[in-house]
Amino acid sequence: EGRVYTALKRLTHDLEHESISYVIMGGMALNLWGYARQTVDVDILLTAEGLAKFTDRFAGRGYAPAFSGAVKAFREAETQVKIEILTTGEYPGDGEPKPVAFPDPAQVGFDRDGYRVITLEKLIELKLASGLSAPHRGKDLVDVQELIAVLNLPLELNEQLDDSVRAEYRNRWQLAQVANDENQP
């Protein structure tokens, strides 16, 4: 399982012990949903209150700021794995206001393999919003395309997404079909 999973287990145990609502995001969420992607950190979504409680309870006690002055990036003490905290109400990608924002983790959590992970639809929506707004986040668009291909997601899933990302979901769905066709014998 490795250092990243060890850090994830410790972090989720600590959050649950303190009753801090969270969901797993990023590469670990992709892995838990069935798309194996190498990741070196743990991304977690908390409310502002959850972040304050996490910092109060754990900063200097198992988690150290990842760099001087960091308030949302920590390192798990034993594994040294970076923990990135995203907070409710902020915007994915370029950080600028848009129709899609990071939700309250209590509203978008799904139990999967013993972990509280973001729902697949919300993960896709956030990744599309991120990739569309920030050129350096192109991997988010590729992640969605790979999720569609690996999980054989239907085109109709776009009806559950915000209007602002539906066209890109359709585009990624079509690209995934082409890629799947090319991989057929």
C-alpha positions in Angstrom: 0.0 0.0 0.0 2.9 2.4 0.6 3.5 5.7 2.4 0.6 7.6 0.8 -2.0 5.0 1.9 -0.4 4.9 5.4 -0.7 8.7 5.6 -4.3 8.5 4.3 -5.3 6.0 6.9 -3.7 8.1 9.7 -5.4 11.2 8.5 -8.8 9.8 8.1 -8.6 8.1 11.5 -7.6 11.4 13.1 -10.4 13.3 11.4 -13.0 10.8 12.3 -11.7 10.7 15.9 -12.3 14.4 16.2 -15.6 14.3 14.3 -14.3 16.5 11.5 -16.3 16.1 8.3 -14.1 15.4 5.3 -14.0 13.8 1.9 -11.0 12.4 0.0 -10.2 14.3 -3.2 -7.6 14.2 -6.0 -5.5 11.2 -7.0 -6.6 9.1 -4.0 -10.2 9.7 -4.9 -9.5 8.6 -8.4 -7.8 5.4 -7.0 -10.8 4.7 -4.7 -13.2 5.1 -7.7 -11.2 2.5 -9.7 -8.9 4.6 -11.8 -5.4 3.7 -10.7 -3.2 6.8 -10.9 0.1 7.4 -9.2 -0.1 10.1 -6.6 2.4 11.3 -4.0 0.1 13.4 -1.8 -3.3 13.3 -0.1 -6.0 15.9 -1.0 -8.8 16.3 1.4 -11.8 18.6 1.5 -12.8 20.3 4.8 -15.0 23.2 5.8 -13.3 26.3 7.1 -14.4 25.2 10.6 -13.0 21.7 9.9 -9.7 23.2 8.9 -9.6 25.4 12.0 -10.3 22.4 14.2 -7.7 20.2 12.3 -5.1 22.9 12.8 -5.9 23.4 16.5 -5.8 19.7 17.2 -3.1 18.4 15.0 -0.6 21.1 13.9 2.6 20.2 15.6 1.0 16.9 16.8 1.5 14.5 13.9 1.2 17.1 11.1 3.6 19.9 10.4 3.2 22.8 8.0 4.6 21.7 4.6 6.5 25.0 4.4 6.9 28.1 6.4 3.6 30.0 6.7 1.5 27.1 5.2 -2.0 27.0 6.5 -3.6 24.4 4.2 -0.6 22.2 3.3 0.9 19.8 5.9 3.2 16.9 6.1 2.2 13.8 8.0 5.0 13.4 10.5 5.9 9.7 10.2 5.6 9.3 6.4 6.4 12.9 5.4 3.5 12.6 2.8 2.1 16.0 1.9 -1.5 16.7 2.9 -3.3 19.3 0.8 -6.4 20.8 2.3 -9.1 22.2 0.0 -11.9 24.2 1.7 -15.7 24.6 1.1 -16.6 27.6 -0.9 -13.3 28.0 -2.7 -13.0 27.6 -6.5 -11.2 24.9 -8.3 -8.5 25.5 -10.9 -7.5 29.2 -11.1 -9.3 30.0 -7.8 -11.5 32.6 -9.5 -15.3 32.7 -8.9 -17.2 30.3 -11.2 -20.4 28.3 -11.0 -18.6 25.3 -9.5 -17.1 25.6 -6.0 -15.8 23.1 -3.5 -18.9 21.8 -1.6 -19.5 21.0 2.0 -17.9 17.6 2.5 -21.0 16.5 4.6 -23.1 16.8 1.4 -20.9 14.9 -1.0 -19.4 12.0 0.9 -19.6 8.4 -0.2 -18.3 5.4 1.8 -16.0 3.4 -0.4 -13.5 0.8 0.7 -13.6 2.1 4.3 -12.9 5.7 3.3 -15.1 8.8 2.9 -14.6 9.8 -0.7 -16.2 12.5 -2.8 -19.1 11.3 -5.0 -18.0 10.4 -8.5 -20.3 13.1 -10.1 -18.9 15.9 -7.9 -15.3 14.7 -8.4 -15.9 14.9 -12.2 -17.6 18.3 -12.0 -14.7 19.8 -9.9 -12.0 18.3 -12.2 -13.7 19.7 -15.3 -14.1 23.1 -13.7 -10.4 23.0 -12.7 -9.1 22.0 -16.0 -11.3 24.4 -18.0 -10.2 27.4 -15.9 -6.5 26.7 -15.4 -4.3 25.8 -18.3 -1.7 24.2 -16.0 -4.5 21.8 -14.7 -4.9 19.9 -18.0 -4.3 16.7 -16.1 -7.7 17.2 -14.5 -9.4 16.9 -18.0 -7.3 13.8 -18.8 -8.4 12.3 -15.4 -12.0 12.8 -16.3 -11.5 11.2 -19.8 -9.7 8.2 -18.1 -12.5 7.8 -15.5 -15.0 7.7 -18.3 -13.0 5.1 -20.2 -12.1 2.9 -17.3 -15.5 3.0 -15.6 -17.4 3.0 -18.9 -19.4 6.0 -17.7 -22.5 7.0 -19.7 -22.9 10.2 -21.6 -26.1 10.9 -19.6 -24.0 11.5 -16.5 -23.4 15.0 -17.8 -27.1 15.7 -16.8 -26.0 15.5 -13.2 -23.2 18.1 -13.7 -23.3 21.9 -13.6 -24.2 23.5 -17.0 -20.8 25.2 -17.1 -19.0 21.8 -17.5 -21.5 19.7 -19.5 -20.0 20.5 -22.9 -16.5 19.5 -21.7 -17.9 16.2 -20.2 -19.5 15.4 -23.6 -16.2 16.2 -25.3 -14.2 14.0 -22.9 -16.8 11.2 -23.3 -16.4 11.3 -27.1 -12.6 11.2 -26.8 -12.9 8.2 -24.4 -15.0 6.3 -26.9 -12.4 6.9 -29.6 -9.6 5.8 -27.3 -11.6 2.6 -26.3 -12.3 1.8 -30.0 -8.6 2.1 -30.8 -7.7 -0.3 -28.0 -10.1 -3.0 -29.3 -8.5 -6.0 -31.1 
